[in-house]
Amino acid sequence: QSRNYFIFEFTSKTAMQQTTCLSGLAFMALVSASVTQVHIGLSSEAVGCKDGVSVAFASDSTSSLEVKYGVGATDKSATTTFSHYDINSPNYTYSSPTFHTAMLCNLLSNTQYKYTVQDFSGSFKSIPEASKKTVLSVVGDIGLDVIGDTVNNILSDLKGSTPDAIIIAGDWAYANGCHKDWDKWMKSTQAMFSKVPMLGINGNHEVIVAGGIIHAQPECLSEMYTGYINRIVTPITPEASKDFRTWYSKDIGNIHAIFLDDYTGIIGPNNIGSDYWFQHRNQQFEFLKKDLASVDRTKTPYIIVFKHNTYYSSWVKHQCQCSSVKFEIDDPESCWKGNYYMNQTAGAGELGDTRAEPHCGLQAKFEDVYMQYGVDAVIAGHVHCYERTAPIYKNKINPDGITYITVGTGGHGHYQGAISPIQEWSKSMSDSYYGMSRVIADDDKMTIHFRANGETTTLFDSVEIPRRKSLLAKHYTTCFFTLIGIWYFAMMFYCRLVTLLVVLALAIGSEVWKNWDTRQICYPETHLRPSSLAELQTIVKNSDSIRVAGRGHSFSPIVLTNQTLISLENLVQLIEFTQDTITVQGGMPLHVINEILAQHGRALPNVGAVAVQTAAGATQTGTHGTGNTGAISAGIVGMEIVVANGTTVHLRQSNLLDAARVAMGTLGVISSITFQHVPLWTMEQITFTMPYDEFVMDLRKLQQTFERLQWYMMGLPKDNTVTVLLRVNTTAPITTGCWNNTFTSVPVTPPPLGWSQWPDSVKSCVDVSYKTLGRVGENNTKLFTEMEMMVGAEDDLGGLEKIMQLHADLAASHDPSIQLFLGVRYVEADSIWLSPFYNRKTAVFSTILYAGPENVTKELSLYHHGMQDIMYSNYQARPHPGKVNYFTAEMMQQVYPRFDEFVALQLEWDPTGKFMNEYTKGLLVVQTKSSNLLTIPLSILGGIIALGIFSVWFQQYRRKQYYQAI
Ligand SMILES: Cc1cc2nc3c(=O)[nH]c(=O)nc-3n(C[C@H](O)[C@H](O)[C@H](O)COP(=O)(O)OP(=O)(O)OC[C@H]3O[C@@H](n4cnc5c(N)ncnc54)[C@H](O)[C@@H]3O)c2cc1C
């Protein structure tokens, strides 16, 4: 029956996509066609587009178009699929424009992207990554009446927050089957949706209104999902779309968002109770249970269900009942099947009709599931008023329950009149404001405000929903017992104290911060993410003890704190670009800097192996690559640092810049950095292997010819074959590039003098400098832990011989499942006080152990201790402070000529040690003689007490033995 209801010709988008995909590629259009109705939607793995967005728009081009996009430059592209639909009936005909959709996938999180298609260019910010603070604007029932005001409200700043995504809780255009109204609406919202990604779900006006059910313009035909499915791109599969199964879920930063269709299965006027109707309702219910069971609350601590219809609503219209008592459900199974109390008393078509108000039936099954999985909020529209409840379960306030919000206040008229009496769970109501809800999900709580259109200061309502303790508690209880087990075993071996502290901290339940290899863990009291310099200054001024985390790519405990942790993930903007410098906020990742520079044909002189680290984080430890151009910090020509008293120090061409460029975060929080840049250039990357003995003989010759050289061994202790990696400037054209793992075996660069040819193992690629020197490293998941020791460049071969001996000594006890890496890079000298390259052209020895956090403690200790001892005692090695090391302040003082000056400056700028943690104290605070003097008698005293306790125990033990013997 429902199928017969389609009297117009409906061309499903998905069917069109299949045919046009192929033909579209063949006839890639160069036709000029104006682009309108541009909407960015969030996409997901469910449709094969991880971390992606859809760019959807209308155009009169009937061939595929190319959407160009990228971070700095629009250097990537995606091709559109396209479709259109026609409606032909005796009274109403409509032919849609061609709707194009391009999928931009694998985007970086929280990053500003530019995109262009034909004559249109725009930009949007991708959503935050899992577990990061997330902001949403939510509204339902928008229509066109006050669209300008609502858009302003949705986009504008609220308590320092602007939306990462916009959610529409149903009833979008109020086209009601007249599809030109959809076109108008899509054009009116383009300014908003072309720059902030959106998602949403259909309401009744996208489904049941018109076409013989309710209609003001009888000539237009029933919507029946037509406008919604053809125009709003959500992450549902083509099959689901074809069958009108519009429900789905999506992780948006730290929020798991579930979108449910109240009208599912309602296709046509007479289908309530049909198999088709039941099938759809059951499928959606099964989806909901499965989806909720799979949520990882450590990544998305908050769950919000977005749907159109509201169940707990105090407004007189649009209620449904499944018992004589409002909001109670006597018989959930019967209610689920659509047997409403109102049907019997008030008659179908009145309030409570199963088709018009399907939410009672759905609530009958959903509520227990919401409760079981700790859904935090259900946000709906439908009723054109605002209401917010206390947390409720089964019509009663329950602290573990769900907060229901009705925000059908998008601007399509107001309902008036409330039920009587108002239930005690109703906490805030208004039937006179248009406005939107702003969800701000922080680490510890989710705040939901309601702000009326036109308001700038006053918020009509605000509620805080704390991060669920019960779930956290469950999580931590599991962790607790697991860790007790681990601790029990660890007690027998190592780290008693550390594991005990971990267990205790987990039990307390504070936020966990982990570094990249997950070996460094801390539980900061507060983790703050300032969005402006002023906010950063206030935080610094008011905190007693602070550490800043960059991207957590340091292996050492350099970031750890149990007090205030700051992340600059909201301070990631470009501040200034000049002919030869670029100034960025401290939190900007290096790869974004590379991309912005490349857009201008410029580059950093050198980069490291990966580029996900932040500008400040990378440079504070002296992150380096290899070659004749120094570490990344060597290219810094200006810095802005928020120091302990909250003021900002600007350093430019000053002696102090040399103190601050590598400072382990101990001088203050770096809010911005200015780097020098050079013209972008092309390099060939050449890799080949050599037997160890030959390599040792040829190294100097290779060094004379190639400025950027590094080498490593991956097969130790058994196989000592050396891999040599060269980067050579070239003018050769870039063919396949270096980032797609396509190599040639015929380098364009000739072999060094004395070599007739490159070794047979050679492979090479040519690319722009930063793509030859490193990778982005975002998806680098093979965990390892690394130590680097910096010695004079001339000590490379001597050092190698000694380290090879160490490997030979440890070979017998080596666990073969743990892969070893031994490598050397070279870095130019610089003038930075605490730089490992200070005044010394350096050979950087690296020892890496490829292993997860669960093993290798012993191996790490042997290889790393061994390398440090050899390199420090023989060659006055300096440590990479972001990598494993066991240095003391006394050792640092020995190898850093300007150590004392740095320590004096640190004390002057930060007299209370606000920016110090245990690790930096260990490296910078030299033990005074008096404390050394005290340590000795205290140790002796401790020894005497321990001996006393032992002898008492031993005597008792002997006595027991004696009595047992007799
Ligand atoms: C896969 C991988 C590859 C690597 N490759 C290389 C390489 O090729 N060469 C190399 O030298 N190193 C390399 N490293 C090490 C890494 O580059 C450094 O440890 C770097 O410091 C990490 O930067 P981050 O942004 O993650 O900062 P974090 O590790 O989070 O912090 C590092 C330091 O910077 C401080 N800090 C961060 N932001 C600020 C700020 N705004 N103000 C003040 N202080 C701040 C922190 O307090 C801390 O002291 C690698 C690490 C990994 C995990």
PDBQT file of the ligand as one rigid body, heavy atoms in Angstrom, charges set to zero:
ROOT
HETATM    1  C1  LIG A1001      56.561   8.971  16.282  1.00  0.00    +0.000 C 
HETATM    2  C2  LIG A1001      57.533   9.999  16.785  1.00  0.00    +0.000 A 
HETATM    3  C3  LIG A1001      58.482  10.519  15.919  1.00  0.00    +0.000 A 
HETATM    4  C4  LIG A1001      59.400  11.467  16.379  1.00  0.00    +0.000 A 
HETATM    5  N1  LIG A1001      60.348  11.939  15.518  1.00  0.00    +0.000 NA
HETATM    6  C5  LIG A1001      61.280  12.810  15.968  1.00  0.00    +0.000 A 
HETATM    7  C6  LIG A1001      62.326  13.301  15.115  1.00  0.00    +0.000 A 
HETATM    8  O1  LIG A1001      62.372  12.953  13.935  1.00  0.00    +0.000 OA
HETATM    9  N2  LIG A1001      63.228  14.145  15.642  1.00  0.00    +0.000 N 
HETATM   10  C7  LIG A1001      63.196  14.547  16.955  1.00  0.00    +0.000 A 
HETATM   11  O2  LIG A1001      64.043  15.311  17.372  1.00  0.00    +0.000 OA
HETATM   12  N3  LIG A1001      62.199  14.121  17.773  1.00  0.00    +0.000 NA
HETATM   13  C8  LIG A1001      61.255  13.269  17.307  1.00  0.00    +0.000 A 
HETATM   14  N4  LIG A1001      60.256  12.844  18.157  1.00  0.00    +0.000 N 
HETATM   15  C9  LIG A1001      60.165  13.439  19.495  1.00  0.00    +0.000 C 
HETATM   16  C10 LIG A1001      59.253  14.674  19.473  1.00  0.00    +0.000 C 
HETATM   17  O3  LIG A1001      59.451  15.431  18.319  1.00  0.00    +0.000 OA
HETATM   18  C11 LIG A1001      59.531  15.597  20.639  1.00  0.00    +0.000 C 
HETATM   19  O4  LIG A1001      59.526  14.935  21.838  1.00  0.00    +0.000 OA
HETATM   20  C12 LIG A1001      58.609  16.805  20.682  1.00  0.00    +0.000 C 
HETATM   21  O5  LIG A1001      58.988  17.637  21.740  1.00  0.00    +0.000 OA
HETATM   22  C13 LIG A1001      57.145  16.432  20.843  1.00  0.00    +0.000 C 
HETATM   23  O6  LIG A1001      56.338  17.545  20.559  1.00  0.00    +0.000 OA
HETATM   24  P1  LIG A1001      54.853  17.633  21.114  1.00  0.00    +0.000 P 
HETATM   25  O7  LIG A1001      54.140  18.735  20.408  1.00  0.00    +0.000 OA
HETATM   26  O8  LIG A1001      54.238  16.320  21.111  1.00  0.00    +0.000 OA
HETATM   27  O9  LIG A1001      55.121  18.150  22.597  1.00  0.00    +0.000 OA
HETATM   28  P2  LIG A1001      55.030  17.366  23.976  1.00  0.00    +0.000 P 
HETATM   29  O10 LIG A1001      55.764  16.118  23.897  1.00  0.00    +0.000 OA
HETATM   30  O11 LIG A1001      53.626  17.302  24.395  1.00  0.00    +0.000 OA
HETATM   31  O12 LIG A1001      55.806  18.396  24.903  1.00  0.00    +0.000 OA
HETATM   32  C14 LIG A1001      57.176  18.566  24.743  1.00  0.00    +0.000 C 
HETATM   33  C15 LIG A1001      57.652  19.709  25.614  1.00  0.00    +0.000 C 
HETATM   34  O13 LIG A1001      57.165  20.935  25.097  1.00  0.00    +0.000 OA
HETATM   35  C16 LIG A1001      56.515  21.654  26.136  1.00  0.00    +0.000 C 
HETATM   36  N5  LIG A1001      55.468  22.446  25.526  1.00  0.00    +0.000 N 
HETATM   37  C17 LIG A1001      54.511  22.060  24.663  1.00  0.00    +0.000 A 
HETATM   38  N6  LIG A1001      53.774  23.126  24.293  1.00  0.00    +0.000 NA
HETATM   39  C18 LIG A1001      54.272  24.196  24.948  1.00  0.00    +0.000 A 
HETATM   40  C19 LIG A1001      53.939  25.571  24.992  1.00  0.00    +0.000 A 
HETATM   41  N7  LIG A1001      52.950  26.071  24.260  1.00  0.00    +0.000 N 
HETATM   42  N8  LIG A1001      54.660  26.376  25.797  1.00  0.00    +0.000 NA
HETATM   43  C20 LIG A1001      55.688  25.887  26.538  1.00  0.00    +0.000 A 
HETATM   44  N9  LIG A1001      56.040  24.599  26.525  1.00  0.00    +0.000 NA
HETATM   45  C21 LIG A1001      55.349  23.778  25.745  1.00  0.00    +0.000 A 
HETATM   46  C22 LIG A1001      56.004  20.580  27.060  1.00  0.00    +0.000 C 
HETATM   47  O14 LIG A1001      55.743  21.108  28.343  1.00  0.00    +0.000 OA
HETATM   48  C23 LIG A1001      57.179  19.654  27.051  1.00  0.00    +0.000 C 
HETATM   49  O15 LIG A1001      58.167  20.170  27.866  1.00  0.00    +0.000 OA
HETATM   50  C24 LIG A1001      59.347  11.902  17.737  1.00  0.00    +0.000 A 
HETATM   51  C25 LIG A1001      58.383  11.381  18.600  1.00  0.00    +0.000 A 
HETATM   52  C26 LIG A1001      57.483  10.428  18.131  1.00  0.00    +0.000 A 
HETATM   53  C27 LIG A1001      56.466   9.867  19.068  1.00  0.00    +0.000 C 
ENDROOT
TORSDOF 0
